Amino acid sequence: MKYENAKDILPAALLAEVQKYAEGKLIYIPKSEKPKGWGEASGYRSRLSKRNTLICSRYSAGKSIMEIAEEFYLSPETIKKLVYGKKVNLPMFSPSVQSAEAYSSAGMGEEWVRIFLSSQDEDMPDISDYFMSELVKIPLRFIEDGNEEEAISEKNTFDVPLIVLYDNRTFSAPYQQDQLSYLKREKRNSNYAFIFAKNDEYNYFWNNYGKHFQR
């Protein structure tokens, strides 16, 4: 590294100040912190990355280019560039615990729920009204009974997480009543679930039930 005489590069006043602490010494002045890249300071880059990941996830789940373009207010050509040109390591969606775990581990559990409910022609709970848990095992005795008369009989329902709502201090599985009935009929003690607890009941929910949930 090439050394330079401080008096050749520092203003006289600053040089005098430095001499008080390091006169006659060789000192190293480190570079200032590397400036943040484009969009990092504002968080926009992170939001854009998440949006692009969601777009690719929609496509992998079977949505068409036009449907995605309308949802995100982007041109079809832009969507094509994202889903064809960018290789994003996304979890593969399927109605299974394994897929739900992969999404949850990637911080995209909410996206798994949205895709699953969309495949059932159901709308996502309003996330502004609920706190959404991680993927947990919930004792089925907590959940209100489903419709026993219409209980389904496919054994693969063991492998599908329940979407559980906690509202008015009551657990329910409104989207999967038949599945819940089948699981209880088969004497299943617990099942994986994403739990949506009302924001204003979250403290009661967690204090009274949190210790019963297994990850």
MARDREN-909390 format. One record per residue (C-alpha): residue number from 1; residue in one letter; x, y, z. Coordinates in Angstrom, 2 decimals, always signed. Layout:
<pt><k>NUM</k><r>a</r><xx>X</xx><yy>Y</yy><zz>Z</zz></pt>
...
! end
This chain:
<pt><k>1</k><r>m</r><xx>+0.00</xx><yy>+0.00</yy><zz>+0.00</zz></pt>
<pt><k>2</k><r>k</r><xx>+1.37</xx><yy>+3.45</yy><zz>-0.90</zz></pt>
<pt><k>3</k><r>y</r><xx>+1.69</xx><yy>+5.92</yy><zz>+1.95</zz></pt>
<pt><k>4</k><r>e</r><xx>+1.18</xx><yy>+9.66</yy><zz>+1.53</zz></pt>
<pt><k>5</k><r>n</r><xx>+2.21</xx><yy>+12.62</yy><zz>+3.65</zz></pt>
<pt><k>6</k><r>a</r><xx>-0.80</xx><yy>+13.78</yy><zz>+5.62</zz></pt>
<pt><k>7</k><r>k</r><xx>+0.10</xx><yy>+17.44</yy><zz>+5.16</zz></pt>
<pt><k>8</k><r>d</r><xx>-0.28</xx><yy>+16.95</yy><zz>+1.41</zz></pt>
<pt><k>9</k><r>i</r><xx>-3.87</xx><yy>+15.69</yy><zz>+1.60</zz></pt>
<pt><k>10</k><r>l</r><xx>-5.40</xx><yy>+16.99</yy><zz>+4.86</zz></pt>
<pt><k>11</k><r>p</r><xx>-6.51</xx><yy>+20.55</yy><zz>+5.63</zz></pt>
<pt><k>12</k><r>a</r><xx>-4.19</xx><yy>+22.27</yy><zz>+8.10</zz></pt>
<pt><k>13</k><r>a</r><xx>-6.80</xx><yy>+22.38</yy><zz>+10.87</zz></pt>
<pt><k>14</k><r>l</r><xx>-7.59</xx><yy>+18.67</yy><zz>+10.51</zz></pt>
<pt><k>15</k><r>l</r><xx>-3.87</xx><yy>+17.78</yy><zz>+10.37</zz></pt>
<pt><k>16</k><r>a</r><xx>-3.28</xx><yy>+19.68</yy><zz>+13.61</zz></pt>
<pt><k>17</k><r>e</r><xx>-6.09</xx><yy>+17.74</yy><zz>+15.25</zz></pt>
<pt><k>18</k><r>v</r><xx>-4.72</xx><yy>+14.38</yy><zz>+14.07</zz></pt>
<pt><k>19</k><r>q</r><xx>-1.23</xx><yy>+15.29</yy><zz>+15.30</zz></pt>
<pt><k>20</k><r>k</r><xx>-2.58</xx><yy>+15.58</yy><zz>+18.84</zz></pt>
<pt><k>21</k><r>y</r><xx>-3.28</xx><yy>+11.83</yy><zz>+18.83</zz></pt>
<pt><k>22</k><r>a</r><xx>-0.84</xx><yy>+10.26</yy><zz>+16.35</zz></pt>
<pt><k>23</k><r>e</r><xx>+2.04</xx><yy>+12.62</yy><zz>+15.62</zz></pt>
<pt><k>24</k><r>g</r><xx>+4.89</xx><yy>+10.78</yy><zz>+13.88</zz></pt>
<pt><k>25</k><r>k</r><xx>+2.93</xx><yy>+7.53</yy><zz>+13.69</zz></pt>
<pt><k>26</k><r>l</r><xx>+1.86</xx><yy>+5.53</yy><zz>+10.66</zz></pt>
<pt><k>27</k><r>i</r><xx>-1.93</xx><yy>+5.13</yy><zz>+10.75</zz></pt>
<pt><k>28</k><r>y</r><xx>-4.41</xx><yy>+3.41</yy><zz>+8.51</zz></pt>
<pt><k>29</k><r>i</r><xx>-7.62</xx><yy>+5.22</yy><zz>+7.69</zz></pt>
<pt><k>30</k><r>p</r><xx>-10.27</xx><yy>+2.65</yy><zz>+6.64</zz></pt>
<pt><k>31</k><r>k</r><xx>-12.76</xx><yy>+3.28</yy><zz>+3.89</zz></pt>
<pt><k>32</k><r>s</r><xx>-16.19</xx><yy>+4.47</yy><zz>+4.90</zz></pt>
<pt><k>33</k><r>e</r><xx>-19.01</xx><yy>+1.93</yy><zz>+4.96</zz></pt>
<pt><k>34</k><r>k</r><xx>-19.94</xx><yy>+0.72</yy><zz>+1.50</zz></pt>
<pt><k>35</k><r>p</r><xx>-22.98</xx><yy>+2.62</yy><zz>+0.31</zz></pt>
<pt><k>36</k><r>k</r><xx>-26.16</xx><yy>+0.61</yy><zz>+0.08</zz></pt>
<pt><k>37</k><r>g</r><xx>-27.13</xx><yy>-0.70</yy><zz>-3.31</zz></pt>
<pt><k>38</k><r>w</r><xx>-30.10</xx><yy>+0.43</yy><zz>-5.32</zz></pt>
<pt><k>39</k><r>g</r><xx>-33.33</xx><yy>+0.14</yy><zz>-3.37</zz></pt>
<pt><k>40</k><r>e</r><xx>-31.74</xx><yy>-1.30</yy><zz>-0.21</zz></pt>
<pt><k>41</k><r>a</r><xx>-32.10</xx><yy>+1.75</yy><zz>+2.02</zz></pt>
<pt><k>42</k><r>s</r><xx>-35.81</xx><yy>+2.21</yy><zz>+1.24</zz></pt>
<pt><k>43</k><r>g</r><xx>-36.62</xx><yy>-1.51</yy><zz>+1.35</zz></pt>
<pt><k>44</k><r>y</r><xx>-38.02</xx><yy>-1.36</yy><zz>-2.17</zz></pt>
<pt><k>45</k><r>r</r><xx>-35.54</xx><yy>-3.90</yy><zz>-3.48</zz></pt>
<pt><k>46</k><r>s</r><xx>-36.66</xx><yy>-6.42</yy><zz>-0.84</zz></pt>
<pt><k>47</k><r>r</r><xx>-40.34</xx><yy>-5.82</yy><zz>-1.63</zz></pt>
<pt><k>48</k><r>l</r><xx>-39.68</xx><yy>-6.18</yy><zz>-5.35</zz></pt>
<pt><k>49</k><r>s</r><xx>-37.82</xx><yy>-9.45</yy><zz>-4.79</zz></pt>
<pt><k>50</k><r>k</r><xx>-40.72</xx><yy>-10.81</yy><zz>-2.73</zz></pt>
<pt><k>51</k><r>r</r><xx>-43.22</xx><yy>-9.72</yy><zz>-5.38</zz></pt>
<pt><k>52</k><r>n</r><xx>-41.24</xx><yy>-11.47</yy><zz>-8.12</zz></pt>
<pt><k>53</k><r>t</r><xx>-41.02</xx><yy>-14.61</yy><zz>-5.99</zz></pt>
<pt><k>54</k><r>l</r><xx>-44.80</xx><yy>-14.57</yy><zz>-5.53</zz></pt>
<pt><k>55</k><r>i</r><xx>-45.29</xx><yy>-14.16</yy><zz>-9.29</zz></pt>
<pt><k>56</k><r>c</r><xx>-43.15</xx><yy>-17.23</yy><zz>-9.96</zz></pt>
<pt><k>57</k><r>s</r><xx>-45.03</xx><yy>-19.10</yy><zz>-7.25</zz></pt>
<pt><k>58</k><r>r</r><xx>-48.39</xx><yy>-18.27</yy><zz>-8.85</zz></pt>
<pt><k>59</k><r>y</r><xx>-47.08</xx><yy>-19.57</yy><zz>-12.16</zz></pt>
<pt><k>60</k><r>s</r><xx>-45.74</xx><yy>-22.81</yy><zz>-10.64</zz></pt>
<pt><k>61</k><r>a</r><xx>-49.16</xx><yy>-23.34</yy><zz>-9.03</zz></pt>
<pt><k>62</k><r>g</r><xx>-50.88</xx><yy>-23.26</yy><zz>-12.44</zz></pt>
<pt><k>63</k><r>k</r><xx>-51.97</xx><yy>-19.65</yy><zz>-12.91</zz></pt>
<pt><k>64</k><r>s</r><xx>-51.84</xx><yy>-18.38</yy><zz>-16.49</zz></pt>
<pt><k>65</k><r>i</r><xx>-49.65</xx><yy>-15.50</yy><zz>-17.66</zz></pt>
<pt><k>66</k><r>m</r><xx>-52.73</xx><yy>-13.30</yy><zz>-18.23</zz></pt>
<pt><k>67</k><r>e</r><xx>-54.21</xx><yy>-14.07</yy><zz>-14.79</zz></pt>
<pt><k>68</k><r>i</r><xx>-50.95</xx><yy>-13.14</yy><zz>-13.08</zz></pt>
<pt><k>69</k><r>a</r><xx>-50.57</xx><yy>-9.99</yy><zz>-15.19</zz></pt>
<pt><k>70</k><r>e</r><xx>-54.04</xx><yy>-8.80</yy><zz>-14.15</zz></pt>
<pt><k>71</k><r>e</r><xx>-53.41</xx><yy>-9.60</yy><zz>-10.48</zz></pt>
<pt><k>72</k><r>f</r><xx>-50.12</xx><yy>-7.68</yy><zz>-10.28</zz></pt>
<pt><k>73</k><r>y</r><xx>-50.99</xx><yy>-4.93</yy><zz>-12.79</zz></pt>
<pt><k>74</k><r>l</r><xx>-48.05</xx><yy>-5.80</yy><zz>-15.03</zz></pt>
<pt><k>75</k><r>s</r><xx>-47.85</xx><yy>-6.47</yy><zz>-18.75</zz></pt>
<pt><k>76</k><r>p</r><xx>-47.92</xx><yy>-10.12</yy><zz>-19.92</zz></pt>
<pt><k>77</k><r>e</r><xx>-44.45</xx><yy>-9.61</yy><zz>-21.40</zz></pt>
<pt><k>78</k><r>t</r><xx>-43.06</xx><yy>-8.57</yy><zz>-18.02</zz></pt>
<pt><k>79</k><r>i</r><xx>-44.59</xx><yy>-11.65</yy><zz>-16.40</zz></pt>
<pt><k>80</k><r>k</r><xx>-43.08</xx><yy>-13.86</yy><zz>-19.10</zz></pt>
<pt><k>81</k><r>k</r><xx>-39.62</xx><yy>-12.41</yy><zz>-18.47</zz></pt>
<pt><k>82</k><r>l</r><xx>-39.95</xx><yy>-13.13</yy><zz>-14.75</zz></pt>
<pt><k>83</k><r>v</r><xx>-41.28</xx><yy>-16.69</yy><zz>-14.97</zz></pt>
<pt><k>84</k><r>y</r><xx>-39.21</xx><yy>-17.78</yy><zz>-17.96</zz></pt>
<pt><k>85</k><r>g</r><xx>-36.03</xx><yy>-15.80</yy><zz>-17.47</zz></pt>
<pt><k>86</k><r>k</r><xx>-35.42</xx><yy>-15.86</yy><zz>-13.71</zz></pt>
<pt><k>87</k><r>k</r><xx>-34.55</xx><yy>-19.12</yy><zz>-12.02</zz></pt>
<pt><k>88</k><r>v</r><xx>-36.03</xx><yy>-18.90</yy><zz>-8.55</zz></pt>
<pt><k>89</k><r>n</r><xx>-35.71</xx><yy>-21.79</yy><zz>-6.13</zz></pt>
<pt><k>90</k><r>l</r><xx>-39.33</xx><yy>-22.05</yy><zz>-5.05</zz></pt>
<pt><k>91</k><r>p</r><xx>-41.04</xx><yy>-24.78</yy><zz>-3.09</zz></pt>
<pt><k>92</k><r>m</r><xx>-43.26</xx><yy>-27.01</yy><zz>-5.22</zz></pt>
<pt><k>93</k><r>f</r><xx>-46.91</xx><yy>-26.57</yy><zz>-4.29</zz></pt>
<pt><k>94</k><r>s</r><xx>-49.08</xx><yy>-29.56</yy><zz>-3.49</zz></pt>
<pt><k>95</k><r>p</r><xx>-51.94</xx><yy>-30.05</yy><zz>-1.00</zz></pt>
<pt><k>96</k><r>s</r><xx>-49.66</xx><yy>-31.79</yy><zz>+1.50</zz></pt>
<pt><k>97</k><r>v</r><xx>-47.86</xx><yy>-31.25</yy><zz>+4.78</zz></pt>
<pt><k>98</k><r>q</r><xx>-44.51</xx><yy>-31.65</yy><zz>+3.02</zz></pt>
<pt><k>99</k><r>s</r><xx>-45.27</xx><yy>-28.79</yy><zz>+0.63</zz></pt>
<pt><k>100</k><r>a</r><xx>-46.69</xx><yy>-26.64</yy><zz>+3.44</zz></pt>
<pt><k>101</k><r>e</r><xx>-43.53</xx><yy>-27.21</yy><zz>+5.49</zz></pt>
<pt><k>102</k><r>a</r><xx>-41.35</xx><yy>-26.15</yy><zz>+2.55</zz></pt>
<pt><k>103</k><r>y</r><xx>-43.34</xx><yy>-22.95</yy><zz>+2.07</zz></pt>
<pt><k>104</k><r>s</r><xx>-43.36</xx><yy>-22.24</yy><zz>+5.81</zz></pt>
<pt><k>105</k><r>s</r><xx>-39.59</xx><yy>-22.75</yy><zz>+6.04</zz></pt>
<pt><k>106</k><r>a</r><xx>-39.14</xx><yy>-20.27</yy><zz>+3.18</zz></pt>
<pt><k>107</k><r>g</r><xx>-41.25</xx><yy>-17.71</yy><zz>+5.04</zz></pt>
<pt><k>108</k><r>m</r><xx>-44.12</xx><yy>-18.18</yy><zz>+2.60</zz></pt>
<pt><k>109</k><r>g</r><xx>-46.68</xx><yy>-20.10</yy><zz>+4.65</zz></pt>
<pt><k>110</k><r>e</r><xx>-49.28</xx><yy>-17.44</yy><zz>+3.86</zz></pt>
<pt><k>111</k><r>e</r><xx>-48.70</xx><yy>-18.08</yy><zz>+0.16</zz></pt>
<pt><k>112</k><r>w</r><xx>-49.28</xx><yy>-21.83</yy><zz>+0.59</zz></pt>
<pt><k>113</k><r>v</r><xx>-52.60</xx><yy>-21.12</yy><zz>+2.31</zz></pt>
<pt><k>114</k><r>r</r><xx>-53.62</xx><yy>-18.69</yy><zz>-0.43</zz></pt>
<pt><k>115</k><r>i</r><xx>-52.86</xx><yy>-21.19</yy><zz>-3.20</zz></pt>
<pt><k>116</k><r>f</r><xx>-54.58</xx><yy>-24.04</yy><zz>-1.37</zz></pt>
<pt><k>117</k><r>l</r><xx>-57.75</xx><yy>-22.04</yy><zz>-0.69</zz></pt>
<pt><k>118</k><r>s</r><xx>-57.77</xx><yy>-20.72</yy><zz>-4.25</zz></pt>
<pt><k>119</k><r>s</r><xx>-57.73</xx><yy>-24.32</yy><zz>-5.49</zz></pt>
<pt><k>120</k><r>q</r><xx>-60.85</xx><yy>-24.88</yy><zz>-3.36</zz></pt>
<pt><k>121</k><r>d</r><xx>-62.52</xx><yy>-21.72</yy><zz>-4.72</zz></pt>
<pt><k>122</k><r>e</r><xx>-62.23</xx><yy>-20.12</yy><zz>-1.28</zz></pt>
<pt><k>123</k><r>d</r><xx>-60.91</xx><yy>-16.69</yy><zz>-0.33</zz></pt>
<pt><k>124</k><r>m</r><xx>-58.00</xx><yy>-16.11</yy><zz>+2.02</zz></pt>
<pt><k>125</k><r>p</r><xx>-58.93</xx><yy>-14.83</yy><zz>+5.51</zz></pt>
<pt><k>126</k><r>d</r><xx>-58.32</xx><yy>-11.09</yy><zz>+5.74</zz></pt>
<pt><k>127</k><r>i</r><xx>-54.74</xx><yy>-11.09</yy><zz>+7.02</zz></pt>
<pt><k>128</k><r>s</r><xx>-55.22</xx><yy>-7.60</yy><zz>+8.51</zz></pt>
<pt><k>129</k><r>d</r><xx>-57.74</xx><yy>-9.06</yy><zz>+10.97</zz></pt>
<pt><k>130</k><r>y</r><xx>-55.80</xx><yy>-12.16</yy><zz>+11.98</zz></pt>
<pt><k>131</k><r>f</r><xx>-52.46</xx><yy>-13.27</yy><zz>+13.29</zz></pt>
<pt><k>132</k><r>m</r><xx>-51.30</xx><yy>-16.31</yy><zz>+11.30</zz></pt>
<pt><k>133</k><r>s</r><xx>-49.29</xx><yy>-18.99</yy><zz>+13.07</zz></pt>
<pt><k>134</k><r>e</r><xx>-46.49</xx><yy>-21.08</yy><zz>+11.69</zz></pt>
<pt><k>135</k><r>l</r><xx>-47.30</xx><yy>-24.62</yy><zz>+10.62</zz></pt>
<pt><k>136</k><r>v</r><xx>-48.08</xx><yy>-26.38</yy><zz>+13.91</zz></pt>
<pt><k>137</k><r>k</r><xx>-49.77</xx><yy>-29.53</yy><zz>+15.17</zz></pt>
<pt><k>138</k><r>i</r><xx>-53.06</xx><yy>-28.78</yy><zz>+16.86</zz></pt>
<pt><k>139</k><r>p</r><xx>-55.02</xx><yy>-31.23</yy><zz>+19.07</zz></pt>
<pt><k>140</k><r>l</r><xx>-58.22</xx><yy>-31.96</yy><zz>+17.17</zz></pt>
<pt><k>141</k><r>r</r><xx>-60.26</xx><yy>-31.87</yy><zz>+20.39</zz></pt>
<pt><k>142</k><r>f</r><xx>-59.90</xx><yy>-28.09</yy><zz>+20.34</zz></pt>
<pt><k>143</k><r>i</r><xx>-61.75</xx><yy>-27.72</yy><zz>+17.04</zz></pt>
<pt><k>144</k><r>e</r><xx>-65.52</xx><yy>-27.69</yy><zz>+16.69</zz></pt>
<pt><k>145</k><r>d</r><xx>-66.83</xx><yy>-30.85</yy><zz>+15.05</zz></pt>
<pt><k>146</k><r>g</r><xx>-67.31</xx><yy>-30.97</yy><zz>+11.30</zz></pt>
<pt><k>147</k><r>n</r><xx>-70.23</xx><yy>-32.41</yy><zz>+9.39</zz></pt>
<pt><k>148</k><r>e</r><xx>-70.36</xx><yy>-36.09</yy><zz>+10.38</zz></pt>
<pt><k>149</k><r>e</r><xx>-72.98</xx><yy>-36.96</yy><zz>+7.76</zz></pt>
<pt><k>150</k><r>e</r><xx>-70.79</xx><yy>-35.83</yy><zz>+4.88</zz></pt>
<pt><k>151</k><r>a</r><xx>-67.43</xx><yy>-37.00</yy><zz>+6.18</zz></pt>
<pt><k>152</k><r>i</r><xx>-65.05</xx><yy>-37.89</yy><zz>+3.36</zz></pt>
<pt><k>153</k><r>s</r><xx>-63.12</xx><yy>-41.14</yy><zz>+3.39</zz></pt>
<pt><k>154</k><r>e</r><xx>-59.89</xx><yy>-40.49</yy><zz>+1.49</zz></pt>
<pt><k>155</k><r>k</r><xx>-56.93</xx><yy>-41.50</yy><zz>+3.64</zz></pt>
<pt><k>156</k><r>n</r><xx>-54.72</xx><yy>-38.89</yy><zz>+2.02</zz></pt>
<pt><k>157</k><r>t</r><xx>-56.56</xx><yy>-36.22</yy><zz>+4.03</zz></pt>
<pt><k>158</k><r>f</r><xx>-54.18</xx><yy>-37.13</yy><zz>+6.84</zz></pt>
<pt><k>159</k><r>d</r><xx>-51.49</xx><yy>-35.36</yy><zz>+4.83</zz></pt>
<pt><k>160</k><r>v</r><xx>-53.29</xx><yy>-32.03</yy><zz>+4.27</zz></pt>
<pt><k>161</k><r>p</r><xx>-52.87</xx><yy>-29.22</yy><zz>+6.83</zz></pt>
<pt><k>162</k><r>l</r><xx>-56.05</xx><yy>-27.73</yy><zz>+8.23</zz></pt>
<pt><k>163</k><r>i</r><xx>-56.79</xx><yy>-24.02</yy><zz>+7.93</zz></pt>
<pt><k>164</k><r>v</r><xx>-58.09</xx><yy>-23.21</yy><zz>+11.41</zz></pt>
<pt><k>165</k><r>l</r><xx>-59.74</xx><yy>-19.97</yy><zz>+12.54</zz></pt>
<pt><k>166</k><r>y</r><xx>-59.77</xx><yy>-18.84</yy><zz>+16.18</zz></pt>
<pt><k>167</k><r>d</r><xx>-62.56</xx><yy>-16.33</yy><zz>+16.71</zz></pt>
<pt><k>168</k><r>n</r><xx>-64.78</xx><yy>-15.59</yy><zz>+19.70</zz></pt>
<pt><k>169</k><r>r</r><xx>-62.58</xx><yy>-18.01</yy><zz>+21.69</zz></pt>
<pt><k>170</k><r>t</r><xx>-63.58</xx><yy>-20.88</yy><zz>+19.43</zz></pt>
<pt><k>171</k><r>f</r><xx>-61.55</xx><yy>-22.97</yy><zz>+16.98</zz></pt>
<pt><k>172</k><r>s</r><xx>-63.15</xx><yy>-23.96</yy><zz>+13.68</zz></pt>
<pt><k>173</k><r>a</r><xx>-62.11</xx><yy>-25.36</yy><zz>+10.32</zz></pt>
<pt><k>174</k><r>p</r><xx>-64.75</xx><yy>-23.80</yy><zz>+8.05</zz></pt>
<pt><k>175</k><r>y</r><xx>-62.97</xx><yy>-24.70</yy><zz>+4.81</zz></pt>
<pt><k>176</k><r>q</r><xx>-62.44</xx><yy>-28.37</yy><zz>+5.67</zz></pt>
<pt><k>177</k><r>q</r><xx>-65.43</xx><yy>-29.53</yy><zz>+7.70</zz></pt>
<pt><k>178</k><r>d</r><xx>-65.60</xx><yy>-32.91</yy><zz>+5.99</zz></pt>
<pt><k>179</k><r>q</r><xx>-61.85</xx><yy>-33.49</yy><zz>+6.41</zz></pt>
<pt><k>180</k><r>l</r><xx>-62.05</xx><yy>-32.61</yy><zz>+10.10</zz></pt>
<pt><k>181</k><r>s</r><xx>-64.92</xx><yy>-35.05</yy><zz>+10.58</zz></pt>
<pt><k>182</k><r>y</r><xx>-62.98</xx><yy>-37.81</yy><zz>+8.88</zz></pt>
<pt><k>183</k><r>l</r><xx>-59.87</xx><yy>-37.19</yy><zz>+10.96</zz></pt>
<pt><k>184</k><r>k</r><xx>-61.89</xx><yy>-37.33</yy><zz>+14.17</zz></pt>
<pt><k>185</k><r>r</r><xx>-63.77</xx><yy>-40.41</yy><zz>+13.05</zz></pt>
<pt><k>186</k><r>e</r><xx>-60.43</xx><yy>-42.11</yy><zz>+12.46</zz></pt>
<pt><k>187</k><r>k</r><xx>-59.47</xx><yy>-41.11</yy><zz>+16.02</zz></pt>
<pt><k>188</k><r>r</r><xx>-56.64</xx><yy>-38.86</yy><zz>+14.92</zz></pt>
<pt><k>189</k><r>n</r><xx>-55.41</xx><yy>-36.96</yy><zz>+17.96</zz></pt>
<pt><k>190</k><r>s</r><xx>-53.80</xx><yy>-34.04</yy><zz>+16.16</zz></pt>
<pt><k>191</k><r>n</r><xx>-53.12</xx><yy>-32.67</yy><zz>+12.70</zz></pt>
<pt><k>192</k><r>y</r><xx>-50.88</xx><yy>-30.07</yy><zz>+11.12</zz></pt>
<pt><k>193</k><r>a</r><xx>-52.55</xx><yy>-26.70</yy><zz>+10.70</zz></pt>
<pt><k>194</k><r>f</r><xx>-52.10</xx><yy>-23.03</yy><zz>+9.99</zz></pt>
<pt><k>195</k><r>i</r><xx>-54.04</xx><yy>-21.15</yy><zz>+12.67</zz></pt>
<pt><k>196</k><r>f</r><xx>-55.54</xx><yy>-17.71</yy><zz>+12.09</zz></pt>
<pt><k>197</k><r>a</r><xx>-56.26</xx><yy>-16.05</yy><zz>+15.46</zz></pt>
<pt><k>198</k><r>k</r><xx>-58.19</xx><yy>-12.79</yy><zz>+15.66</zz></pt>
<pt><k>199</k><r>n</r><xx>-55.81</xx><yy>-9.97</yy><zz>+16.46</zz></pt>
<pt><k>200</k><r>d</r><xx>-57.77</xx><yy>-8.77</yy><zz>+19.49</zz></pt>
<pt><k>201</k><r>e</r><xx>-57.89</xx><yy>-12.31</yy><zz>+20.91</zz></pt>
<pt><k>202</k><r>y</r><xx>-54.29</xx><yy>-13.25</yy><zz>+20.23</zz></pt>
<pt><k>203</k><r>n</r><xx>-52.99</xx><yy>-12.83</yy><zz>+23.79</zz></pt>
<pt><k>204</k><r>y</r><xx>-55.75</xx><yy>-15.01</yy><zz>+25.23</zz></pt>
<pt><k>205</k><r>f</r><xx>-55.27</xx><yy>-17.52</yy><zz>+22.43</zz></pt>
<pt><k>206</k><r>w</r><xx>-51.51</xx><yy>-17.83</yy><zz>+22.97</zz></pt>
<pt><k>207</k><r>n</r><xx>-51.55</xx><yy>-17.77</yy><zz>+26.77</zz></pt>
<pt><k>208</k><r>n</r><xx>-54.19</xx><yy>-20.49</yy><zz>+26.98</zz></pt>
<pt><k>209</k><r>y</r><xx>-53.34</xx><yy>-22.70</yy><zz>+24.03</zz></pt>
<pt><k>210</k><r>g</r><xx>-49.80</xx><yy>-21.93</yy><zz>+22.85</zz></pt>
<pt><k>211</k><r>k</r><xx>-48.15</xx><yy>-24.66</yy><zz>+24.94</zz></pt>
<pt><k>212</k><r>h</r><xx>-50.31</xx><yy>-27.29</yy><zz>+23.23</zz></pt>
<pt><k>213</k><r>f</r><xx>-49.02</xx><yy>-26.56</yy><zz>+19.73</zz></pt>
<pt><k>214</k><r>q</r><xx>-46.09</xx><yy>-28.58</yy><zz>+18.42</zz></pt>
<pt><k>215</k><r>r</r><xx>-43.86</xx><yy>-27.44</yy><zz>+15.55</zz></pt>
! end
